[in-house]
Amino acid sequence: MLNNKWFKIIVSAVVAVGVITFVGHNYVNYVEKKQTPVTISSSNKKTLFFYRDDCSDCQSIFHQVYWKSALKNNVVFINMNQQKNRKYIAKYNLTSVPTFINGDKQYSGTNLDQINRVLGD
């Protein structure tokens, strides 16, 4: 049987992982709901991720895209529910969300292999 010291360490580690996971999940949800106007510079080298925070397809992949981009900081998140971001519909010829654009690569949908191709992974 585990001694009391190891039991406390294991329980503490499990609780810490649970808290970190909960906080991380809620933070990403907060980021997803933000409706900040975005300015895309002409020298942008990042992947553009056009989404709507009320879109179930967008929600189904948002966490994966966020965590992939967190390490590389290579994605610009553009919530199309922000009125000022709608100017990009015509500029990038957007017809649906989620849409990813990186240079000449573009993909609309939720297939993670296709998303990774556009992200450059």
PyRosetta script that sets phi, psi and omega in degrees:
from pyrosetta import init, pose_from_sequence

init()
pose = pose_from_sequence("MLNNKWFKIIVSAVVAVGVITFVGHNYVNYVEKKQTPVTISSSNKKTLFFYRDDCSDCQSIFHQVYWKSALKNNVVFINMNQQKNRKYIAKYNLTSVPTFINGDKQYSGTNLDQINRVLGD")
pose.set_psi(1, 144.6)
pose.set_omega(1, 178.0)
pose.set_phi(2, -65.9)
pose.set_psi(2, 140.6)
pose.set_omega(2, 176.0)
pose.set_phi(3, -76.2)
pose.set_psi(3, 167.3)
pose.set_omega(3, -173.9)
pose.set_phi(4, -59.2)
pose.set_psi(4, -37.4)
pose.set_omega(4, -179.0)
pose.set_phi(5, -62.8)
pose.set_psi(5, -47.9)
pose.set_omega(5, -179.4)
pose.set_phi(6, -66.4)
pose.set_psi(6, -36.5)
pose.set_omega(6, 177.3)
pose.set_phi(7, -60.6)
pose.set_psi(7, -44.7)
pose.set_omega(7, 178.8)
pose.set_phi(8, -64.0)
pose.set_psi(8, -39.4)
pose.set_omega(8, 179.8)
pose.set_phi(9, -65.0)
pose.set_psi(9, -45.2)
pose.set_omega(9, -179.3)
pose.set_phi(10, -64.7)
pose.set_psi(10, -44.9)
pose.set_omega(10, 179.2)
pose.set_phi(11, -63.0)
pose.set_psi(11, -42.6)
pose.set_omega(11, 178.6)
pose.set_phi(12, -62.2)
pose.set_psi(12, -41.3)
pose.set_omega(12, 179.6)
pose.set_phi(13, -65.3)
pose.set_psi(13, -43.2)
pose.set_omega(13, 179.3)
pose.set_phi(14, -63.4)
pose.set_psi(14, -43.0)
pose.set_omega(14, 178.8)
pose.set_phi(15, -64.3)
pose.set_psi(15, -43.3)
pose.set_omega(15, -180.0)
pose.set_phi(16, -61.9)
pose.set_psi(16, -44.6)
pose.set_omega(16, 178.9)
pose.set_phi(17, -62.7)
pose.set_psi(17, -41.3)
pose.set_omega(17, 178.5)
pose.set_phi(18, -61.9)
pose.set_psi(18, -44.6)
pose.set_omega(18, -179.6)
pose.set_phi(19, -65.6)
pose.set_psi(19, -44.1)
pose.set_omega(19, 180.0)
pose.set_phi(20, -62.9)
pose.set_psi(20, -42.0)
pose.set_omega(20, 178.6)
pose.set_phi(21, -63.1)
pose.set_psi(21, -44.8)
pose.set_omega(21, 180.0)
pose.set_phi(22, -62.0)
pose.set_psi(22, -47.4)
pose.set_omega(22, -179.6)
pose.set_phi(23, -64.6)
pose.set_psi(23, -43.7)
pose.set_omega(23, 179.2)
pose.set_phi(24, -61.6)
pose.set_psi(24, -44.3)
pose.set_omega(24, 179.4)
pose.set_phi(25, -61.1)
pose.set_psi(25, -45.7)
pose.set_omega(25, -179.7)
pose.set_phi(26, -67.6)
pose.set_psi(26, -34.6)
pose.set_omega(26, 177.8)
pose.set_phi(27, -64.7)
pose.set_psi(27, -44.3)
pose.set_omega(27, 179.4)
pose.set_phi(28, -63.4)
pose.set_psi(28, -38.8)
pose.set_omega(28, 175.9)
pose.set_phi(29, -61.2)
pose.set_psi(29, -39.5)
pose.set_omega(29, 177.1)
pose.set_phi(30, -62.2)
pose.set_psi(30, -46.4)
pose.set_omega(30, 179.3)
pose.set_phi(31, -60.1)
pose.set_psi(31, -42.5)
pose.set_omega(31, -178.4)
pose.set_phi(32, -61.0)
pose.set_psi(32, -36.6)
pose.set_omega(32, -175.9)
pose.set_phi(33, -82.3)
pose.set_psi(33, -13.9)
pose.set_omega(33, -179.7)
pose.set_phi(34, -61.0)
pose.set_psi(34, 139.9)
pose.set_omega(34, 179.2)
pose.set_phi(35, -121.1)
pose.set_psi(35, 55.6)
pose.set_omega(35, -178.6)
pose.set_phi(36, -79.2)
pose.set_psi(36, 134.8)
pose.set_omega(36, 172.9)
pose.set_phi(37, -63.9)
pose.set_psi(37, 136.2)
pose.set_omega(37, -176.9)
pose.set_phi(38, -114.7)
pose.set_psi(38, 137.0)
pose.set_omega(38, 173.8)
pose.set_phi(39, -111.4)
pose.set_psi(39, 123.6)
pose.set_omega(39, -179.4)
pose.set_phi(40, -102.0)
pose.set_psi(40, 117.6)
pose.set_omega(40, -179.1)
pose.set_phi(41, -77.8)
pose.set_psi(41, 156.2)
pose.set_omega(41, 179.9)
pose.set_phi(42, -68.6)
pose.set_psi(42, -19.7)
pose.set_omega(42, 179.2)
pose.set_phi(43, -94.9)
pose.set_psi(43, 13.3)
pose.set_omega(43, -178.3)
pose.set_phi(44, -60.3)
pose.set_psi(44, 130.8)
pose.set_omega(44, 177.4)
pose.set_phi(45, -114.5)
pose.set_psi(45, 3.9)
pose.set_omega(45, -176.8)
pose.set_phi(46, -91.4)
pose.set_psi(46, 161.1)
pose.set_omega(46, 174.3)
pose.set_phi(47, -75.3)
pose.set_psi(47, 134.1)
pose.set_omega(47, 176.5)
pose.set_phi(48, -91.8)
pose.set_psi(48, 127.7)
pose.set_omega(48, 179.3)
pose.set_phi(49, -117.4)
pose.set_psi(49, 104.2)
pose.set_omega(49, 178.7)
pose.set_phi(50, -93.0)
pose.set_psi(50, 125.5)
pose.set_omega(50, -177.7)
pose.set_phi(51, -148.6)
pose.set_psi(51, 171.5)
pose.set_omega(51, 171.5)
pose.set_phi(52, -126.1)
pose.set_psi(52, 135.9)
pose.set_omega(52, -177.6)
pose.set_phi(53, -70.6)
pose.set_psi(53, -11.1)
pose.set_omega(53, 177.6)
pose.set_phi(54, -105.3)
pose.set_psi(54, 13.1)
pose.set_omega(54, -179.2)
pose.set_phi(55, -96.4)
pose.set_psi(55, 121.0)
pose.set_omega(55, -177.1)
pose.set_phi(56, -65.2)
pose.set_psi(56, -36.5)
pose.set_omega(56, 176.4)
pose.set_phi(57, -64.6)
pose.set_psi(57, -41.9)
pose.set_omega(57, 178.2)
pose.set_phi(58, -62.3)
pose.set_psi(58, -44.7)
pose.set_omega(58, -180.0)
pose.set_phi(59, -62.6)
pose.set_psi(59, -34.0)
pose.set_omega(59, -176.4)
pose.set_phi(60, -67.1)
pose.set_psi(60, -22.3)
pose.set_omega(60, -178.7)
pose.set_phi(61, -116.3)
pose.set_psi(61, -7.8)
pose.set_omega(61, -172.5)
pose.set_phi(62, -56.7)
pose.set_psi(62, -47.4)
pose.set_omega(62, -177.2)
pose.set_phi(63, -61.1)
pose.set_psi(63, -43.8)
pose.set_omega(63, 179.3)
pose.set_phi(64, -61.8)
pose.set_psi(64, -44.4)
pose.set_omega(64, 180.0)
pose.set_phi(65, -65.6)
pose.set_psi(65, -42.7)
pose.set_omega(65, -179.4)
pose.set_phi(66, -59.9)
pose.set_psi(66, -50.1)
pose.set_omega(66, -176.2)
pose.set_phi(67, -68.6)
pose.set_psi(67, -33.1)
pose.set_omega(67, 174.9)
pose.set_phi(68, -64.5)
pose.set_psi(68, -39.5)
pose.set_omega(68, -176.8)
pose.set_phi(69, -80.6)
pose.set_psi(69, -20.1)
pose.set_omega(69, -177.1)
pose.set_phi(70, -60.2)
pose.set_psi(70, -37.0)
pose.set_omega(70, -178.8)
pose.set_phi(71, -76.2)
pose.set_psi(71, -37.8)
pose.set_omega(71, -175.1)
pose.set_phi(72, -99.6)
pose.set_psi(72, -15.5)
pose.set_omega(72, -175.8)
pose.set_phi(73, 50.5)
pose.set_psi(73, 50.0)
pose.set_omega(73, -173.4)
pose.set_phi(74, -117.2)
pose.set_psi(74, 18.2)
pose.set_omega(74, -179.0)
pose.set_phi(75, -131.2)
pose.set_psi(75, 136.3)
pose.set_omega(75, 171.7)
pose.set_phi(76, -102.5)
pose.set_psi(76, 119.3)
pose.set_omega(76, -179.0)
pose.set_phi(77, -90.1)
pose.set_psi(77, 123.1)
pose.set_omega(77, -175.4)
pose.set_phi(78, -126.3)
pose.set_psi(78, 104.7)
pose.set_omega(78, -179.5)
pose.set_phi(79, -81.8)
pose.set_psi(79, 114.5)
pose.set_omega(79, -176.7)
pose.set_phi(80, -76.9)
pose.set_psi(80, -2.6)
pose.set_omega(80, 172.1)
pose.set_phi(81, -76.8)
pose.set_psi(81, -12.3)
pose.set_omega(81, 174.0)
pose.set_phi(82, -82.1)
pose.set_psi(82, 116.8)
pose.set_omega(82, -175.9)
pose.set_phi(83, -51.4)
pose.set_psi(83, -40.8)
pose.set_omega(83, -176.8)
pose.set_phi(84, -69.8)
pose.set_psi(84, -16.4)
pose.set_omega(84, 177.4)
pose.set_phi(85, -86.5)
pose.set_psi(85, -7.5)
pose.set_omega(85, -176.0)
pose.set_phi(86, -72.1)
pose.set_psi(86, -12.9)
pose.set_omega(86, 176.5)
pose.set_phi(87, -62.4)
pose.set_psi(87, -20.2)
pose.set_omega(87, -179.1)
pose.set_phi(88, -78.0)
pose.set_psi(88, -12.8)
pose.set_omega(88, 178.3)
pose.set_phi(89, -59.1)
pose.set_psi(89, -50.3)
pose.set_omega(89, 179.4)
pose.set_phi(90, -73.9)
pose.set_psi(90, -42.5)
pose.set_omega(90, -176.0)
pose.set_phi(91, -59.4)
pose.set_psi(91, -40.9)
pose.set_omega(91, -177.9)
pose.set_phi(92, -106.4)
pose.set_psi(92, 8.8)
pose.set_omega(92, 177.5)
pose.set_phi(93, 55.1)
pose.set_psi(93, 47.5)
pose.set_omega(93, -177.0)
pose.set_phi(94, -77.3)
pose.set_psi(94, 134.2)
pose.set_omega(94, 178.1)
pose.set_phi(95, -119.6)
pose.set_psi(95, -15.6)
pose.set_omega(95, 179.6)
pose.set_phi(96, -160.5)
pose.set_psi(96, 165.7)
pose.set_omega(96, 173.1)
pose.set_phi(97, -125.5)
pose.set_psi(97, 151.4)
pose.set_omega(97, -2.4)
pose.set_phi(98, -74.6)
pose.set_psi(98, 143.2)
pose.set_omega(98, 175.9)
pose.set_phi(99, -131.0)
pose.set_psi(99, 136.5)
pose.set_omega(99, 178.9)
pose.set_phi(100, -118.1)
pose.set_psi(100, 133.2)
pose.set_omega(100, 178.3)
pose.set_phi(101, -132.6)
pose.set_psi(101, 127.2)
pose.set_omega(101, 176.7)
pose.set_phi(102, -140.8)
pose.set_psi(102, 100.9)
pose.set_omega(102, -176.4)
pose.set_phi(103, 63.1)
pose.set_psi(103, -120.9)
pose.set_omega(103, -179.9)
pose.set_phi(104, -93.2)
pose.set_psi(104, 0.8)
pose.set_omega(104, 177.4)
pose.set_phi(105, -91.4)
pose.set_psi(105, 134.4)
pose.set_omega(105, 178.1)
pose.set_phi(106, -143.7)
pose.set_psi(106, 140.0)
pose.set_omega(106, 177.2)
pose.set_phi(107, -146.9)
pose.set_psi(107, 135.6)
pose.set_omega(107, 173.4)
pose.set_phi(108, -118.6)
pose.set_psi(108, 121.1)
pose.set_omega(108, 179.3)
pose.set_phi(109, 147.3)
pose.set_psi(109, -169.0)
pose.set_omega(109, -173.6)
pose.set_phi(110, -120.3)
pose.set_psi(110, 8.6)
pose.set_omega(110, 180.0)
pose.set_phi(111, -72.3)
pose.set_psi(111, 114.8)
pose.set_omega(111, -174.0)
pose.set_phi(112, -64.6)
pose.set_psi(112, -31.4)
pose.set_omega(112, 176.4)
pose.set_phi(113, -64.1)
pose.set_psi(113, -42.5)
pose.set_omega(113, 178.3)
pose.set_phi(114, -67.9)
pose.set_psi(114, -39.6)
pose.set_omega(114, 177.8)
pose.set_phi(115, -62.4)
pose.set_psi(115, -45.1)
pose.set_omega(115, 179.0)
pose.set_phi(116, -61.8)
pose.set_psi(116, -35.4)
pose.set_omega(116, 177.4)
pose.set_phi(117, -61.5)
pose.set_psi(117, -44.2)
pose.set_omega(117, 179.9)
pose.set_phi(118, -70.4)
pose.set_psi(118, -38.4)
pose.set_omega(118, 179.0)
pose.set_phi(119, -66.6)
pose.set_psi(119, -19.6)
pose.set_omega(119, 179.7)
pose.set_phi(120, 90.6)
pose.set_psi(120, 19.0)
pose.set_omega(120, 178.8)
pose.set_phi(121, -86.0)
pose.dump_pdb("model.pdb")
